[in-house]
Amino acid sequence: MVSEKMDIKWHYTNKLVNDLIKINNVKEITKLLKLPLSIEEEIKKETIVKRVHYSTKIEGNRLNLNEVKEVIENNIKSHERNVLEVRNYYNALMYLNDLSDKKEPITEDLILKLHNLVIGKKITYKNNFRDGQNVVEDSLTKKIVYLPPEASDVSSLIKDMIIELNESNDIPVPIKAGIFAYKFLTIHPFWDGNGRCARLLANYILKLYDYDLRGFYVLEEYYDKNIEEYYNSLQMGLHHNYYFGRNKADITAWLEYFVSVMSKTFDIVEKRIKNIYEKSQNEVNLFNTLDKRERWVANFIINHGKIKAKDIASHFKISLDTANNWLKKWMQKEFLTRYDMNQKRNVDYILTEKYIKYLLEHT
């Protein structure tokens, strides 16, 4: 075959435009809503585990979500294939996360190093693109699903793909990521690991341009749960041979799918963040209902475990009767409760459960 540059086409549709608007709205909203740091970090950890699980599951990994979490959190090392795939993908994801902090652009070298990590080779070893013809077959029927470009064309196609990515400044970022993912999967530059690399790099592009939604979204979960739709959207009914139309395809249908998945996933994240934010704001309002005296009492209980009327009387220089009246009002307000209902004299008081939960987290 004569080497040809990939000359794909696409155009805006109402669906694309509407989904892009939704994505940008969610992006701005999530920037504004500040969550407690501990909750934000927990969501990010959860997201990483899900990305690793669902992206490797698409390729046939048999570990469930809890098993993947255990491998990552406990740094489990094993030569068992499923564990190795999970660890390799996690290492590749962490590698890209580190690079994104430095805003490193996608280069051929970055792609090769990323692939090394995905397939489990040392990052210092620079491999090459495939040197022969790769074939994608149906796992059951063994029918050819896709015949990628010849090995001799891969390097030039990768270079063109990178140049076009860096020069497409007038294209919305979600579409840039979608185009890159399609081109990468179409070129199929490696013998193995193409799908995993494509998903990692698409997410990396979104992160580079601040579309990572603070690391809260998981596109791979949607792909996995609708796997036929994922593959059909990539195929678009085109001829299985790269040179018979795929190199000049109109990929609007794929971009509609890719951007709609982003929109649906972002919508889920937005609802979750709003819910957490509103809950945290309610907790802040709860704290704000305490006046200066009540805040002193709360801190005294946190430091000493309990408080008595005489402690309040001594600190505020009031009589025991006045202190006991305050305590009655605070019990009616459900701010304090008795430590032991059997106490008759010299009663101890503690915070009610809702105040304990908040104050222990924020004092």
C-alpha positions in Angstrom: 0.0 0.0 0.0 1.1 3.6 -0.6 1.5 5.5 2.6 -1.3 8.0 3.1 -1.8 10.6 5.7 -4.9 10.1 7.8 -7.4 12.7 6.6 -10.5 12.2 8.7 -13.5 14.6 8.8 -16.1 15.7 11.2 -18.7 18.4 11.7 -20.6 20.1 14.4 -24.1 18.8 15.1 -26.8 20.0 17.6 -26.0 17.0 19.8 -22.3 17.8 19.9 -22.9 21.5 20.6 -25.4 20.8 23.4 -23.1 18.3 25.1 -20.1 20.6 24.8 -22.2 23.3 26.6 -23.2 20.9 29.3 -19.6 19.8 29.8 -18.3 23.4 30.1 -21.1 24.3 32.5 -20.2 21.4 34.8 -16.5 22.2 34.5 -17.1 25.7 35.8 -19.5 24.6 38.6 -17.1 22.1 40.0 -14.3 24.7 40.1 -16.5 26.9 42.3 -17.7 24.3 44.8 -15.1 23.6 47.4 -15.2 20.3 49.2 -13.6 19.3 52.5 -10.1 18.2 51.6 -10.5 14.7 53.1 -13.6 14.0 51.0 -11.9 15.3 47.8 -8.9 13.1 48.4 -11.1 10.1 49.0 -13.0 10.7 45.8 -9.8 10.9 43.8 -8.6 7.6 45.3 -11.9 6.0 44.4 -11.7 7.4 40.9 -8.2 6.0 40.3 -9.3 2.5 41.4 -12.3 2.7 39.1 -10.3 3.9 36.1 -7.8 1.1 36.5 -10.5 -1.5 37.0 -12.8 -0.6 34.2 -10.1 0.1 31.6 -8.3 -3.3 32.2 -11.7 -5.1 32.5 -12.5 -3.9 28.9 -9.4 -5.8 27.8 -10.4 -9.0 29.6 -9.0 -8.5 33.1 -10.8 -10.7 35.6 -10.2 -8.9 38.9 -13.3 -7.3 40.4 -13.3 -3.7 41.8 -12.5 -4.7 45.4 -9.7 -6.9 44.2 -8.2 -4.1 42.1 -8.5 -1.7 45.1 -6.6 -4.3 47.3 -3.9 -4.6 44.7 -3.4 -0.9 44.5 -3.8 0.1 48.2 -1.7 -2.8 49.5 0.9 -2.7 46.8 0.3 -6.4 46.1 3.0 -7.9 43.9 2.4 -11.0 41.9 3.3 -12.6 38.6 -0.3 -13.5 38.0 -1.4 -11.9 34.7 -4.5 -10.1 36.1 -2.5 -8.6 39.0 0.3 -7.5 36.7 -2.1 -5.8 34.3 -3.7 -3.8 37.1 -0.3 -2.8 38.6 1.0 -1.9 35.2 -2.0 0.3 34.3 -1.9 1.9 37.7 1.8 2.8 37.2 1.1 4.2 33.8 -1.7 6.3 35.2 0.5 7.7 38.0 3.2 8.4 35.4 0.8 10.6 33.4 -0.5 12.3 36.6 3.0 13.4 37.4 3.6 14.6 33.9 0.3 16.6 33.9 1.5 18.6 36.9 4.4 19.8 34.7 2.1 20.3 31.7 4.2 18.0 29.5 2.9 17.8 26.0 2.2 14.5 24.2 5.3 13.4 22.3 6.4 10.2 20.5 8.8 9.5 23.4 6.0 10.0 26.0 3.8 7.5 24.1 6.6 4.9 23.9 7.4 5.3 27.6 3.7 5.0 28.5 3.3 1.8 26.5 6.3 0.4 28.3 4.5 0.9 31.6 1.2 -0.5 30.3 2.8 -3.8 29.2 5.2 -3.9 32.2 8.6 -2.9 30.9 11.0 -0.6 32.6 10.4 3.0 31.7 14.0 3.6 30.8 13.8 1.1 28.0 12.6 2.8 24.8 10.7 0.3 22.7 9.4 0.8 19.2 6.2 0.6 17.4 5.1 -2.7 15.9 7.3 -4.0 13.1 4.6 -6.2 11.4 0.9 -6.4 10.5 -1.4 -6.4 13.5 -4.9 -7.9 13.1 -7.9 -7.3 15.4 -10.1 -10.4 15.5 -13.4 -11.3 17.0 -12.5 -13.4 20.1 -15.3 -16.0 19.3 -15.6 -16.2 15.6 -11.9 -15.2 14.8 -13.3 -13.0 12.0 -11.2 -10.0 11.2 -12.7 -7.0 12.8 -10.0 -4.5 11.9 -6.9 -4.5 9.8 -4.7 -1.5 10.9 -2.2 0.3 8.6 1.0 -1.4 7.7 3.9 -1.2 10.1 5.9 1.0 7.7 3.2 3.7 7.9 2.9 3.8 11.7 5.7 6.1 12.7 4.7 8.8 10.2 1.0 8.5 11.2 1.9 8.9 14.8 4.0 12.0 14.1 1.2 13.6 12.1 -1.3 12.8 14.9 0.9 14.6 17.4 1.4 17.6 15.2 -2.3 18.0 14.5 -3.1 17.6 18.2 -0.8 20.5 19.1 -1.9 22.7 16.2 -5.7 22.3 16.7 -6.0 25.2 19.1 -9.4 26.2 17.7 -11.1 22.9 18.4 -12.9 22.3 21.8 -10.8 20.2 24.1 -13.3 17.3 24.4 -13.3 17.0 20.6 -9.5 17.1 20.5 -9.4 14.2 23.0 -12.0 12.3 21.0 -10.1 12.7 17.7 -6.8 11.7 19.3 -8.4 8.5 20.8 -9.9 7.6 17.4 -6.7 8.2 15.5 -4.6 6.3 18.1 -6.9 3.2 18.0 -7.0 3.4 14.2 -3.3 3.5 13.8 -3.0 0.7 16.4 0.7 1.3 16.8 1.6 -1.6 19.1 1.1 -5.3 19.1 -0.7 -5.1 22.5 -2.0 -2.4 24.9 -3.5 0.0 22.2 -6.9 0.4 23.9 -5.4 1.0 27.3 -2.9 3.6 26.0 -5.6 5.3 23.9 -7.9 5.7 27.0 -5.0 6.9 29.2 -3.9 9.5 26.6 -7.4 10.8 26.0 -7.8 11.4 29.7 -4.3 13.0 29.8 -5.4 15.5 27.1 -8.5 16.4 29.2 -6.3 16.8 32.3 -3.7 18.9 30.5 -6.5 21.4 29.4 -8.2 21.4 32.8 -11.1 19.1 31.8 -10.3 16.4 34.3 -13.1 17.6 36.7 -10.6 17.6 39.6 -10.0 13.9 38.9 -13.6 12.8 39.8 -14.9 11.3 36.5 -14.6 7.8 35.1 -15.3 7.5 31.4 -14.1 3.9 31.4 -17.0 2.7 33.6 -19.5 3.9 31.0 -17.6 2.2 28.2 -17.5 -1.1 30.1 -21.1 -1.1 31.0 -22.1 -0.3 27.4 -19.3 -2.2 25.7 -21.2 -3.0 22.5 -22.0 0.7 22.0 -18.4 1.6 22.6 -17.1 -0.8 19.9 -19.9 0.0 17.5 -19.2 3.7 17.8 -15.6 3.1 17.0 -16.4 0.9 14.0 -19.1 3.1 12.6 -19.9 0.4 10.0 -16.7 1.1 8.1 -14.7 -1.4 6.1 -12.4 -3.5 8.3 -9.3 -2.4 6.2 -7.7 0.8 7.2 -6.9 1.8 3.6 -10.4 1.2 2.4 -12.1 4.2 3.9 -11.0 4.4 7.6 -8.1 6.7 6.7 -10.6 9.3 5.3 -13.6 8.6 7.4 -16.1 11.1 8.8 -15.9 10.4 12.5 -18.8 12.7 13.6 -20.7 9.7 15.0 -17.7 8.7 17.1 -17.3 12.2 18.4 -21.0 12.4 19.3 -20.6 9.2 21.3 -17.3 10.3 23.0 -18.6 13.7 23.9 -22.0 12.4 25.1 -20.2 9.9 27.4 -18.3 12.9 28.8 -21.5 14.8 29.3 -23.3 11.9 31.0 -20.3 11.2 33.2 -19.8 14.8 34.1 -23.5 15.1 35.0 -23.2 12.3 37.5 -20.1 13.9 39.0 -21.9 17.3 39.2 -24.8 15.9 41.1 -22.5 14.1 43.5 -20.3 17.1 44.2 -23.4 19.3 44.7 -24.8 16.8 47.2 -21.5 16.7 49.1 -21.1 20.5 49.0 -24.7 21.1 50.3 -24.1 18.6 53.1 -20.8 20.2 54.1 -22.5 23.7 54.0 -25.3 22.4 56.3 -22.6 21.3 58.7 -20.9 24.7 58.5 -24.3 26.3 59.2 -24.7 24.0 62.2 -21.4 25.3 63.6 -22.4 28.9 62.9 -25.5 28.4 65.1 -23.2 28.2 68.1 -22.5 31.5 70.0 -19.2 32.2 71.7 -20.3 30.6 75.0 -21.4 27.5 73.2 -18.2 27.3 71.3 -16.2 27.5 74.5 -18.4 24.7 76.0 -17.9 22.5 72.9 -14.1 23.0 73.0 -14.1 22.2 76.8 -15.9 19.0 76.2 -13.6 18.0 73.3 -10.6 18.6 75.5 -12.0 17.1 78.8 -14.7 14.7 77.6 -17.4 16.2 79.8 -18.5 19.4 81.4 -20.3 20.3 84.7 -22.4 23.3 85.7 -19.6 24.3 88.1 -17.1 24.5 85.1 -19.4 26.8 83.2 -20.1 28.9 86.4 -16.4 29.2 87.1 -15.3 30.2 83.6 -18.1 32.7 82.9 -18.2 34.0 86.6 -21.9 33.2 87.0 -24.0 31.4 89.6 -24.6 27.7 89.5 -28.4 28.4 89.1 -27.6 30.5 85.9 -25.3 27.8 84.6 -27.9 25.2 85.1 -30.5 27.4 83.3 -28.0 27.6 80.3 -27.6 23.8 80.4 -31.4 23.3 80.3 -31.7 25.6 77.2 -28.8 23.8 75.5 -30.4 20.4 76.1 -33.7 21.7 74.6 -31.6 23.0 71.6 -30.1 19.5 71.3 -26.7 20.9 71.7 -25.9 19.0 74.9 -27.2 15.9 76.6 -26.6 14.2 79.9 -23.6 11.8 80.1 -25.4 9.4 82.5 -29.1 9.6 83.0 -28.8 8.0 86.5 -26.7 10.9 87.9 -28.7 13.0 90.4 -26.1 15.5 91.5 -23.0 17.1 90.0 -24.3 16.0 86.6 -21.9 15.6 83.6 -22.9 16.8 80.2 -21.6 15.9 76.7 -22.3 17.1 73.2 -25.1 15.5 71.2 -24.0 13.1 68.4 -24.5 15.6 65.5 -22.3 18.2 67.1 -19.6 15.6 68.1 -19.4 14.4 64.5 -18.9 17.9 63.1 -16.7 19.5 65.8 -14.3 16.6 65.9 -13.7 17.0 62.2 -13.4 20.8 62.2 -11.7 21.8 65.5 
